[in-house]
Amino acid sequence: MRVYFAPCGIGLGHVGRCIPIAKKLQEQKAQVIFSTYREGIPYIQREKFPLFEAPPIGFQVKPDGTIDFKQTTINPGPFLASFTLMRQIDAELHAIGIFDPDIVVSDSRASSLLAAKILGKPRVCILNQFQPIIPRRKRFLRLARLADFIALAIIGKIWASGNAVLIPDFPPPYTICAGNLNIPKTYRKKVHLIGPILPVHPEKLPEEDVIRKRLNLPQNKIVIFAPISGSVKEKAFLIGILRKILMKFPKDYEVVLSMGYPNADTTPVRYDNLTIYKWVPNRFEYLKACDLVISRAGHGTITQCMCYGKPMILVPTPNHTEQINNAIQAKKLGVAKVVQQENLSLSKLLKTVEQTIKTDNIEKIKQIQAEVLKYGGLENAVKIIIDVANKS
């Protein structure tokens, strides 16, 4: 079987959840190739998969990481945005035509689904945001509502144009991306809530004290893990703020900050009780060994933390409606506290850490962990992909 993966290349989350699926399929003698762009490229190169570099596409970001709706609308503008999409479709037609896959797996990319449809290839779409939601601002409220309507009518139809839509999330009541799943009834038969795609299950790793010893983490301190995700511009501002704050954290905390640059080396820089990595290859060891996670409100990070039973402090990217909705849902479930980026300070973050690690919070999170670990998204995704390819 030949499988063509086409994940969105903005940030690392989309590529990061396609890689374990690809590895599982390789174990079953499948041939795989990836098509992606931007931040996704060095991640795929690091994992040594065959790669087709697609034309980049994205959104405008302010210096503080805020999603700039106005500039995204103006620059590149409707004409150039349409032209870029057409370039992506043309490139996908070329790459899919050369590889000649048995199935195309798109993760949040319309261009690959459209190209695969033109070429008559079976298609599976992985999503955690069925409808892109425009940030609400009074000056652009009508425009945002109109854009939402158009997005649901057009983008939703593209997402559902394949054989199956996979949502890597928990069934209710633990669904994190519930606020982003406005799915019309006509499409729901194709949609499957499969559970999160977890590359490494917590029970497959040694006990926390064993991992701490291996990673040179203290046994008698609260360990905070801060894996920062998102596009380069999105996370740069937050990394700058967190670095300054975490360097002043009391000595009874041990902090590990990962900047999330997969093309960088893994040599850490140490500042007293703060260790900074450009890239952490053993992410799940740190996730199991820590007591608390500080991160953006990315879907993958939240669902992974829930599976590992770790409380979170989430700092959603400003104006990023998907992350804002994820953070709201995680807070409702009681697995996370939310701090807005503009409110970040040493006193605010330290107070939130102290509130988050209270015993009653941890007990509730462990109960949720026991429930959500029942859902095997990775296995479900592999099964559905193989079934679709075989039936087509």
C-alpha positions in Angstrom: 0.0 0.0 0.0 1.2 3.5 -0.9 0.1 6.4 1.4 0.5 10.1 0.7 0.4 12.2 3.8 -0.4 16.0 3.4 -0.4 17.7 6.8 -0.7 21.4 7.3 2.8 22.8 7.9 1.9 25.7 10.2 3.3 24.8 13.6 4.1 21.2 14.5 0.8 19.7 15.6 -0.6 18.5 12.3 2.7 16.9 11.2 3.3 15.6 14.7 0.2 13.5 14.7 0.6 12.2 11.1 4.1 10.9 11.8 3.1 8.1 14.3 0.3 7.0 11.8 2.9 6.8 9.1 5.3 4.8 11.3 2.5 2.3 12.1 1.7 1.9 8.5 5.4 1.4 7.6 5.4 -1.5 10.2 2.7 -3.0 8.0 4.9 -2.6 4.9 3.2 0.5 3.5 5.2 3.0 1.5 4.7 6.6 2.7 5.6 10.1 1.5 4.9 13.5 3.0 3.9 16.8 1.5 4.1 19.8 3.7 5.6 23.3 4.1 6.9 25.9 6.5 7.5 24.5 10.1 6.5 21.1 9.0 9.5 20.6 6.6 12.3 20.4 9.2 10.1 18.1 11.4 9.6 15.6 8.5 13.3 15.9 7.6 14.3 15.1 11.2 12.2 12.0 11.0 13.8 11.1 7.7 10.6 10.5 5.7 10.5 11.1 1.9 9.3 14.7 1.5 7.7 16.8 -1.2 8.0 20.5 -0.3 4.7 22.2 -1.1 4.2 26.0 -1.6 3.8 27.7 1.7 0.5 29.2 2.9 -0.4 30.8 6.2 -1.8 33.8 8.1 -0.4 37.2 9.2 0.9 37.5 12.8 1.7 40.6 14.8 5.0 40.9 16.7 3.4 39.7 19.9 2.2 36.5 18.2 -1.4 37.7 17.8 -3.3 36.4 14.8 -3.8 39.6 12.6 -7.2 39.1 11.0 -7.1 42.5 9.3 -3.7 42.0 7.7 -4.5 38.4 6.7 -7.6 39.8 4.9 -5.6 42.5 3.2 -2.2 40.7 2.7 -2.0 38.5 0.7 -5.6 39.5 -0.1 -8.3 37.4 -1.8 -6.6 37.3 -5.2 -3.2 36.3 -4.0 -4.7 33.9 -1.5 -6.6 32.2 -4.3 -3.5 32.2 -6.4 -1.5 30.5 -3.6 -4.2 27.9 -3.1 -4.2 27.2 -6.9 -0.4 26.8 -6.7 -0.7 24.3 -3.9 -3.4 22.4 -5.8 -1.2 22.3 -8.9 1.8 21.2 -6.8 -0.3 18.4 -5.1 -1.6 17.2 -8.5 2.0 16.9 -9.7 3.3 15.1 -6.5 0.3 12.8 -6.1 0.5 11.9 -9.8 4.2 10.9 -9.5 3.8 8.9 -6.3 0.5 7.3 -7.4 -0.7 6.5 -3.9 -3.5 4.1 -2.9 -4.8 6.7 -0.5 -4.3 10.4 0.3 -4.4 11.4 4.0 -4.8 15.2 4.5 -4.5 16.8 7.8 -6.3 20.2 7.6 -5.2 20.8 4.0 -7.8 21.6 1.4 -5.4 21.6 -1.5 -4.4 17.9 -1.2 -8.1 16.8 -0.8 -9.1 18.8 -4.0 -6.1 17.4 -5.9 -6.8 13.8 -4.8 -10.5 14.2 -5.8 -9.5 15.4 -9.3 -7.2 12.4 -9.6 -9.8 10.0 -8.3 -7.8 8.9 -5.3 -9.4 7.7 -2.0 -9.2 10.4 0.7 -9.1 10.6 4.5 -9.2 13.9 6.2 -7.9 14.5 9.8 -9.3 17.6 11.5 -9.9 19.2 14.9 -11.4 22.3 13.5 -14.2 21.6 11.0 -15.0 25.3 10.5 -12.4 28.1 10.7 -13.8 30.8 13.0 -12.9 34.4 12.4 -12.0 36.4 15.6 -14.8 38.6 16.7 -14.1 42.3 16.8 -16.8 45.0 16.8 -15.3 46.7 13.7 -15.3 43.4 11.7 -18.3 41.6 13.3 -20.4 41.5 10.1 -17.4 40.5 8.0 -16.5 37.8 10.5 -20.1 36.4 10.5 -20.1 36.4 6.7 -16.7 34.7 6.6 -17.9 32.1 9.0 -20.9 31.3 6.8 -18.7 31.1 3.7 -16.2 28.9 5.5 -18.8 26.4 6.7 -20.4 26.3 3.3 -17.2 25.9 1.2 -14.5 24.6 3.5 -16.8 22.2 5.3 -17.8 20.7 2.0 -14.2 20.2 1.0 -13.3 18.6 4.4 -16.2 16.2 3.9 -15.5 15.5 0.2 -13.4 12.4 1.1 -14.3 8.9 2.3 -13.9 9.7 6.0 -13.2 12.6 8.4 -11.2 11.7 11.5 -11.4 13.9 14.6 -8.5 12.9 16.9 -10.3 13.8 20.1 -12.2 12.2 22.9 -16.0 11.5 22.7 -18.2 13.6 25.0 -18.0 14.8 27.7 -14.2 15.1 27.3 -14.1 16.5 23.7 -11.6 19.3 23.7 -12.3 20.7 20.2 -16.1 20.7 20.8 -16.2 24.5 20.2 -14.7 24.1 16.8 -16.9 21.3 15.5 -19.9 22.9 13.9 -20.6 20.0 11.6 -23.8 20.1 9.4 -26.0 17.0 9.6 -25.4 16.0 6.0 -21.7 15.4 6.7 -21.9 13.7 10.1 -22.0 10.1 8.7 -18.5 10.5 7.5 -17.1 11.9 10.8 -15.4 9.7 13.4 -14.3 10.8 16.8 -11.4 8.4 17.1 -9.5 9.5 20.2 -6.2 11.4 20.3 -3.2 10.2 18.3 -0.8 9.4 21.0 2.7 8.3 19.8 3.8 7.1 23.2 1.4 5.8 25.9 2.3 6.6 29.5 2.2 3.0 30.6 4.9 2.1 28.0 7.3 4.4 29.9 9.1 3.7 33.2 7.8 5.2 36.4 8.3 8.9 37.1 11.1 8.6 39.6 13.1 6.4 37.1 12.6 8.9 34.3 13.6 11.8 36.6 16.8 10.0 37.5 17.6 9.4 33.8 16.9 13.0 32.9 18.8 14.4 35.9 15.6 16.0 37.3 15.3 16.3 41.1 13.0 13.9 42.9 12.0 16.4 45.7 10.9 19.4 43.6 7.9 20.4 41.6 8.9 19.9 37.9 7.4 22.2 35.3 7.6 21.3 31.6 6.9 24.1 29.1 6.8 22.8 25.5 6.0 25.8 23.4 4.3 25.1 20.0 2.9 27.0 17.1 4.4 28.9 14.1 7.8 30.6 14.6 6.3 34.1 14.9 3.4 32.9 17.1 5.7 31.3 19.8 8.7 33.7 19.7 7.0 36.4 21.8 5.7 33.9 24.4 9.1 32.2 24.6 10.7 35.7 25.3 8.2 36.4 28.1 8.4 33.0 29.7 12.2 32.9 29.6 12.4 36.1 31.7 9.7 35.0 34.1 10.9 31.4 34.6 14.4 32.5 35.3 13.1 34.2 38.4 11.1 31.2 39.6 11.8 30.1 43.2 14.5 27.4 43.7 11.9 24.9 44.9 10.7 24.6 41.3 12.6 22.8 38.5 11.6 24.1 35.1 12.3 22.7 31.6 11.4 25.0 28.6 11.4 23.5 25.1 11.3 26.1 22.2 10.0 23.6 19.7 12.5 24.0 16.8 12.9 20.6 15.2 15.8 21.6 13.0 17.9 22.7 16.0 20.4 20.7 18.2 19.3 19.2 21.5 22.0 20.7 23.7 20.4 22.5 26.6 21.3 25.8 28.2 21.1 25.9 32.0 20.2 28.9 34.1 20.2 27.7 37.7 16.8 25.9 38.1 15.7 26.6 34.5 16.9 24.4 31.5 16.1 25.6 28.0 16.1 23.3 25.0 15.7 24.3 21.4 14.3 20.8 20.7 13.4 18.0 23.0 13.3 14.6 21.2 12.1 12.7 24.2 9.0 14.9 24.8 6.9 12.2 26.4 9.5 11.3 29.0 9.4 14.9 30.2 5.7 14.8 30.0 5.5 11.8 32.3 8.2 13.1 34.7 6.8 16.5 35.2 4.1 17.7 37.7 2.7 20.5 35.6 2.7 21.7 31.9 2.7 25.4 30.7 1.9 25.7 27.0 -0.1 27.2 24.3 -3.6 25.8 23.9 -2.8 23.6 21.0 -5.2 20.6 20.6 -2.4 18.0 20.5 -0.7 19.3 23.7 -3.9 19.4 25.6 -5.1 15.9 24.7 -1.6 14.5 25.4 -1.5 16.1 28.9 -4.9 14.6 29.6 -3.7 11.2 28.7 -0.7 11.6 30.9 -2.8 13.0 33.8 -0.9 16.3 33.9 -2.5 19.7 34.9 -2.0 22.5 32.6 -1.6 26.3 32.5 -2.6 27.4 29.0 -1.7 30.6 27.3 -3.7 30.7 24.1 -2.4 32.6 21.1 -4.3 36.0 21.1 -7.0 36.1 18.4 -6.5 32.4 17.7 -10.1 31.2 18.0 -9.3 27.5 17.8 -6.9 27.8 20.7 -9.2 30.0 22.7 -12.0 27.5 22.4 -9.7 24.6 23.3 -8.6 26.5 26.4 -12.2 27.3 27.4 -13.1 23.6 27.1 -10.0 22.4 29.1 -10.9 24.9 31.8 -14.5 23.6 31.9 -13.3 20.1 32.3 -11.1 21.1 35.2 -7.8 20.0 33.6 -6.3 23.5 33.0 -6.1 27.0 34.2 -6.0 29.8 31.6 -3.8 32.9 31.6 -4.1 35.4 28.8 -0.8 36.4 27.2 -1.3 40.1 28.1 -1.6 39.1 31.8 1.5 37.1 32.1 3.8 38.1 34.9 6.0 36.5 37.5 3.4 37.0 40.3 0.4 35.9 38.1 2.1 32.8 36.8 3.5 31.7 40.2 0.1 32.1 41.8 -1.5 30.1 39.0 1.1 27.3 39.5 0.3 27.1 43.2 -3.4 26.9 42.5 -3.0 24.3 39.8 -1.0 21.7 41.8 -3.5 21.5 44.6 -4.2 17.9 45.6 -7.9 18.0 44.8 -7.2 19.3 41.2 -4.7 16.4 40.7 -7.1 13.8 41.9 -9.8 14.9 39.4 -7.3 15.0 36.6 -6.2 11.5 37.4 -9.8 10.3 37.3 -10.2 11.9 33.8 -6.9 10.3 32.7 -8.3 6.8 33.5 -11.3 7.5 31.3 -9.6 9.1 28.3 -6.9 6.4 28.1 -9.6 4.0 26.9 -9.6 5.7 23.4 -6.9 4.6 21.0 -6.8 7.2 18.2 -3.6 5.9 16.6 -4.9 2.4 16.2 -8.3 3.7 15.0 -6.7 6.0 12.4 -4.5 3.3 11.0 -7.5 0.9 10.7 -9.8 3.4 9.0 -7.0 4.4 6.5 -6.4 0.8 5.6 -10.1 0.0 5.3 -10.7 3.0 3.0 -7.7 2.2 0.8 -8.8 -1.5 0.5 -12.4 -0.7 -0.3 -11.7 1.9 -3.0 
